[in-house]
Amino acid sequence: MVLEVGACRCHSCPIILETCVGASFDQYPIRCDRIEGKIFVSTPSPPAREATPGSWIVRSAALIFLCLPLWGLGKVPPQSVEITPHWHQGDKSELMVTRVRDKSLNGQSRVSGKTHTRFSLEVLRASPQGYLVGWTVGATTFDVPAPSGSVLRQVVGLMQGMQIVLQIDHRGAITGVQNWEALRSEMLRNLDGLLARRSDSQRGTADQGMMANVRAQWDTMFSTKAQVEQVCTRDAQLYFRILGRAYTWDQPYEYQGFIENPLGGDSFPARADIVLKSFNGRSGQAVLHWNQSADREQTDRIMRSLVKDLAARKGKHVPDEGFLQTISLENHAEIEVDVGTGWVTKVTETKSMNLGTRAQRDTTFMVRAVR
């Protein structure tokens, strides 16, 4: 180490050096050279310090921290994840769908219905333009028993065994139902057969009137292609909802949606968003959250019109504005998906409706199993 001290004014170098270097001459040997009127001091570099145990700990911790993402242990999300289908012709899987309905009054709740339905999925055709996916409806079982001869149990079973052929584009959006006409004919034929079987045994009973109402409702539900597709894709739309987009971690994708009006009439405009909550690079599994809530102002407007119409037809008093303010509709879901293939592995969706002191919550669970 060489330090330029300054111009030499005398030969008492040790004094000048002592002042400038600030070190003891006994600690480091010093050599003073006089060159062109300046003094240069040469000292050997201080001996290297041995690493302390504490420094080794800090270095090791830093190395482990940097390696965590490589081992799949770190929670460092990617910038974004694109979720699109990468399916192959012949891919097969099964989907178990469980539906639970809870009703409550004045804070007291009870389970009013619980069913399980098995669906079979098969990729019938795969091309760069998109896919044909067979969505076959299986048997439905009741945890909260419905009588074996009940209208509900028999109507639910009308679609059992039918294969809905979904048309899906290369991004994963459902664009239509290829065999909608055949499905419409078969469903109405099945319903007519059910009506004929029950007419003899239930003649003159309340069930006969109920079945007539069901037939009229089905005529309306299946009168057009759009209505048939809406009914036949209700579960599939929920299952494939998150496909076709890139999601950035913790940054919601927002859009305008609609919530079905449980009382009939116009649907409620809603604000919706989907957000990527986590992604495991090692397993390729992503978890997304979907949220939807009815627009407060539009909900009040639609409900006010509906309530006034009902009151006029029934000749009853219109509830005050405070009653309308107690109405709320919200939907939430958590979706797990394999990003590499685009197959959704699990869905949990909850639809909540609050109406004054009454509340209803419908929860749908979907779990995929590869065949």
C-alpha positions in Angstrom: 0.0 0.0 0.0 1.6 3.4 -1.1 0.3 6.7 0.3 1.4 10.1 -1.0 1.8 12.2 2.1 2.9 15.6 0.8 6.0 17.7 0.1 9.0 17.0 2.3 9.9 20.0 4.4 12.2 18.3 6.8 13.8 15.0 7.6 11.4 14.1 10.5 9.5 11.8 8.2 8.2 9.6 11.1 6.4 12.6 12.6 4.7 13.4 9.3 3.9 9.8 8.6 2.6 9.2 12.1 0.2 12.1 11.6 -0.9 11.2 8.1 -1.1 7.4 8.2 -2.6 7.3 11.7 -0.9 4.0 12.4 1.8 2.9 14.8 5.2 2.2 13.3 5.5 -0.8 15.5 2.4 -2.4 13.9 3.5 -2.1 10.2 7.1 -1.7 8.9 7.3 1.5 6.9 9.7 2.4 4.1 10.1 6.1 3.2 11.3 7.1 -0.3 12.1 10.6 -1.3 11.4 11.2 -5.0 11.2 14.6 -6.7 10.5 16.4 -3.5 7.7 14.2 -2.3 7.6 11.5 0.3 6.0 8.1 -0.5 5.2 5.6 2.2 5.1 1.9 1.4 3.5 -0.5 3.8 2.5 -4.2 3.4 -1.2 -4.9 3.1 -2.9 -5.8 6.3 -3.2 -9.6 6.9 -6.5 -11.1 5.6 -9.0 -11.7 8.4 -10.3 -15.2 8.9 -14.0 -15.8 8.1 -16.1 -15.9 11.2 -18.8 -18.5 11.8 -21.4 -15.7 11.5 -20.3 -14.8 8.0 -20.5 -18.4 6.8 -24.1 -18.5 8.1 -25.1 -15.4 6.2 -23.5 -16.6 2.9 -25.1 -20.1 3.3 -28.6 -18.5 3.9 -28.3 -16.3 0.9 -27.3 -19.3 -1.3 -30.3 -21.3 -0.1 -32.7 -18.5 -0.7 -31.5 -18.1 -4.3 -31.9 -21.8 -4.9 -35.5 -22.1 -3.5 -37.3 -21.4 -6.8 -35.1 -24.0 -8.6 -36.2 -26.6 -6.1 -39.9 -25.6 -6.5 -40.1 -24.4 -2.9 -40.2 -20.7 -3.3 -43.4 -18.7 -3.7 -42.1 -16.6 -6.5 -44.9 -16.3 -9.0 -44.3 -15.9 -12.7 -45.1 -12.6 -14.4 -48.1 -14.2 -16.1 -49.6 -17.6 -17.0 -51.5 -18.3 -20.2 -54.2 -21.0 -19.7 -55.4 -22.5 -23.0 -56.3 -26.1 -23.9 -53.6 -28.5 -25.2 -55.8 -31.5 -25.6 -55.5 -34.6 -27.8 -58.1 -36.7 -29.6 -59.0 -39.6 -27.4 -58.4 -37.8 -24.0 -60.9 -39.1 -21.5 -61.8 -38.1 -18.0 -64.7 -38.2 -15.5 -66.1 -35.3 -13.6 -67.9 -35.7 -10.3 -70.3 -32.8 -9.6 -71.8 -32.3 -6.2 -74.4 -29.7 -5.6 -75.5 -28.5 -2.1 -78.2 -26.0 -1.3 -78.4 -24.3 2.1 -81.4 -22.2 3.2 -81.6 -20.0 6.2 -84.2 -17.9 8.0 -83.3 -15.5 10.7 -79.9 -17.0 10.9 -81.0 -20.6 11.3 -79.8 -22.7 8.3 -80.4 -26.2 7.0 -79.3 -28.3 4.0 -82.4 -28.6 1.7 -80.8 -30.6 -1.1 -77.6 -32.4 -2.0 -77.0 -34.4 -5.3 -74.1 -36.1 -7.0 -73.9 -36.3 -10.8 -71.1 -38.0 -12.8 -70.1 -36.7 -16.2 -67.9 -38.4 -18.8 -65.6 -36.2 -21.0 -63.9 -37.3 -24.2 -62.1 -35.3 -26.9 -63.7 -36.5 -30.1 -61.7 -34.3 -32.4 -58.7 -32.0 -32.0 -57.4 -29.6 -34.7 -55.6 -26.2 -34.9 -59.0 -24.6 -35.1 -60.5 -26.2 -32.0 -62.1 -29.2 -30.4 -65.2 -31.4 -30.3 -65.7 -32.6 -26.7 -68.3 -35.2 -25.8 -70.0 -34.2 -22.4 -72.1 -37.2 -21.4 -74.5 -36.9 -18.5 -74.4 -39.8 -16.0 -76.7 -40.8 -13.2 -77.7 -38.5 -10.4 -77.9 -39.6 -6.8 -79.6 -37.8 -3.9 -78.0 -37.4 -0.4 -81.0 -35.6 0.9 -83.5 -38.2 -0.4 -86.2 -37.3 -2.8 -89.0 -39.9 -2.9 -88.4 -42.5 -5.6 -91.6 -41.6 -7.4 -91.2 -37.8 -7.1 -91.4 -35.5 -10.1 -88.0 -34.0 -9.2 -86.1 -37.3 -9.3 -87.7 -38.3 -12.6 -87.2 -34.9 -14.3 -83.6 -34.8 -13.3 -83.0 -38.2 -14.9 -84.4 -37.2 -18.3 -80.9 -36.3 -19.6 -79.1 -39.3 -18.2 -77.1 -41.0 -20.9 -77.2 -38.1 -23.4 -73.9 -37.0 -24.9 -73.7 -33.2 -25.5 -71.2 -32.5 -28.3 -69.5 -29.2 -27.4 -67.8 -27.1 -30.0 -64.8 -25.4 -28.4 -62.4 -23.0 -30.2 -58.6 -23.2 -29.9 -58.6 -20.8 -26.9 -61.1 -22.9 -24.9 -64.3 -20.9 -25.4 -67.6 -22.9 -26.0 -69.0 -21.7 -29.4 -71.9 -24.0 -29.7 -73.5 -27.5 -29.4 -73.1 -29.5 -32.5 -76.1 -31.9 -31.9 -78.5 -29.4 -30.3 -81.4 -30.5 -32.5 -81.1 -34.2 -31.7 -80.8 -33.3 -28.0 -83.9 -31.2 -28.1 -85.9 -33.9 -29.8 -84.7 -36.6 -27.3 -85.4 -34.5 -24.2 -88.9 -33.6 -25.3 -89.6 -37.2 -26.3 -88.3 -38.4 -22.9 -90.5 -35.9 -21.1 -93.6 -36.9 -23.1 -92.9 -40.6 -22.2 -92.7 -39.6 -18.5 -96.0 -37.7 -18.7 -97.7 -40.6 -20.3 -96.5 -43.1 -17.7 -97.6 -40.8 -14.8 -100.9 -39.7 -16.3 -102.7 -42.9 -15.5 -101.5 -43.3 -11.9 -101.6 -39.6 -11.0 -104.8 -38.6 -12.8 -106.6 -35.8 -10.9 -103.8 -35.3 -8.4 -101.5 -32.3 -7.8 -98.7 -34.1 -9.6 -100.6 -34.1 -12.8 -100.9 -30.3 -12.8 -97.2 -30.1 -11.9 -96.2 -32.3 -14.8 -98.3 -30.1 -17.1 -96.4 -27.1 -15.9 -93.1 -28.8 -16.4 -94.0 -29.7 -20.0 -94.9 -26.1 -20.7 -91.6 -24.9 -19.1 -89.6 -27.3 -21.2 -91.3 -26.2 -24.4 -90.1 -22.7 -23.6 -86.6 -23.7 -22.5 -86.0 -25.7 -25.6 -87.8 -23.7 -28.2 -84.7 -22.2 -29.9 -81.1 -23.2 -30.6 -79.8 -20.6 -28.2 -82.0 -21.8 -25.4 -81.0 -25.5 -25.9 -77.4 -24.5 -25.9 -77.8 -22.4 -22.7 -79.4 -25.4 -20.9 -76.9 -28.0 -22.2 -73.8 -25.9 -21.5 -74.6 -24.6 -18.0 -72.2 -27.0 -16.2 -69.6 -26.9 -19.0 -69.5 -23.1 -19.0 -68.6 -23.2 -15.3 -66.0 -25.8 -15.8 -64.2 -24.1 -18.8 -64.8 -20.5 -17.6 -61.1 -19.5 -17.0 -59.7 -20.9 -20.3 -58.4 -18.6 -23.1 -56.6 -15.9 -21.2 -53.3 -14.9 -19.8 -53.4 -14.0 -16.1 -50.9 -11.9 -14.2 -50.3 -12.8 -10.6 -52.5 -10.9 -8.2 -53.8 -8.5 -11.0 -57.5 -9.1 -11.6 -58.9 -9.5 -15.0 -62.1 -7.5 -14.8 -65.2 -7.7 -17.0 -68.9 -7.1 -17.1 -71.1 -10.2 -16.5 -74.7 -11.1 -15.5 -76.2 -13.0 -12.6 -79.3 -15.0 -13.3 -82.4 -13.6 -11.6 -83.6 -16.3 -9.1 -87.1 -14.7 -9.1 -87.4 -14.7 -12.9 -87.2 -11.7 -15.2 -84.2 -9.8 -16.4 -80.7 -10.9 -15.3 -78.8 -8.6 -13.0 -75.8 -6.8 -14.5 -72.7 -7.7 -12.5 -69.1 -6.8 -12.0 -66.8 -9.8 -12.3 -63.1 -10.5 -12.1 -60.7 -13.5 -12.3 -57.3 -13.4 -10.5 -54.3 -15.7 -10.5 -53.6 -16.4 -6.8 -50.8 -19.0 -7.1 -48.7 -21.0 -9.5 -46.4 -23.9 -8.8 -43.8 -24.1 -11.6 -42.8 -27.6 -10.5 -46.3 -29.2 -10.7 -47.7 -26.8 -13.3 -50.8 -26.3 -11.1 -52.4 -22.8 -10.9 -55.1 -21.6 -8.6 -57.5 -18.8 -9.7 -60.3 -17.0 -7.9 -63.4 -15.8 -9.6 -65.7 -13.2 -8.0 -69.0 -11.7 -9.2 -71.4 -9.3 -7.5 -74.6 -7.8 -8.8 -74.5 -4.1 -9.6 -76.3 -2.4 -6.7 -78.0 0.3 -8.7 -79.2 -2.0 -11.5 -80.3 -4.6 -9.0 -82.5 -2.1 -7.2 -84.0 -0.9 -10.5 -84.9 -4.5 -11.7 -86.2 -5.6 -8.3 -88.3 -2.5 -7.9 -90.0 -3.2 -11.3 -90.4 -6.9 -10.5 -91.9 -6.3 -7.0 -94.3 -3.6 -8.4 -95.5 -6.0 -11.1 -96.1 -8.8 -8.7 -97.9 -6.5 -6.2 -100.2 -5.3 -9.0 -101.1 -8.8 -10.1 -101.6 -10.0 -6.6 -103.3 -6.9 -5.3 -100.8 -6.5 -2.5 -98.9 -3.5 -1.0 -95.5 -2.8 -2.5 -92.7 -3.2 0.1 -90.8 -0.1 1.1 -87.4 0.9 -0.3 -85.7 -0.5 2.8 -86.7 -4.0 1.8 -85.0 -3.6 -1.6 -81.8 -2.5 0.0 -81.5 -5.9 1.8 -81.2 -7.8 -1.5 -77.8 -8.9 -2.5 -76.4 -11.5 -5.0 -72.8 -12.7 -5.0 -70.9 -15.5 -6.7 -67.4 -16.8 -5.8 -65.3 -19.7 -7.1 -61.9 -21.2 -6.7 -60.5 -23.0 -9.7 -57.5 -25.3 -9.9 -56.0 -26.0 -13.4 -53.1 -27.9 -15.0 -51.5 -25.1 -17.1 -49.6 -27.6 -19.3 -52.7 -29.3 -20.6 -55.5 -26.8 -19.9 -57.6 -29.4 -18.0 -59.4 -28.0 -15.0 -58.8 -30.3 -12.0 -61.1 -28.8 -9.4 -63.8 -26.2 -9.1 -65.6 -24.9 -6.0 -68.3 -22.3 -6.7 -70.7 -20.7 -4.2 -73.7 -18.6 -5.2 -75.3 -16.5 -2.4 -78.6 -14.7 -2.4 -79.8 -12.7 0.6 -83.4 -11.3 0.7 -84.2 -9.7 4.0 -84.0 -12.3 6.7 -83.9 -15.1 4.2 -80.7 -16.4 2.5 -79.9 -19.2 0.1 -76.5 -20.5 -0.8 -75.9 -23.0 -3.6 -72.4 -24.6 -3.7 -71.1 -26.7 -6.6 -68.0 -28.9 -6.3 -66.4 -30.3 -9.5 -63.5 -32.8 -9.3 -61.8 -34.3 -12.4 -60.4 -37.8 -12.5 -58.5 -39.2 -15.5 -59.8 -42.5 -16.9 
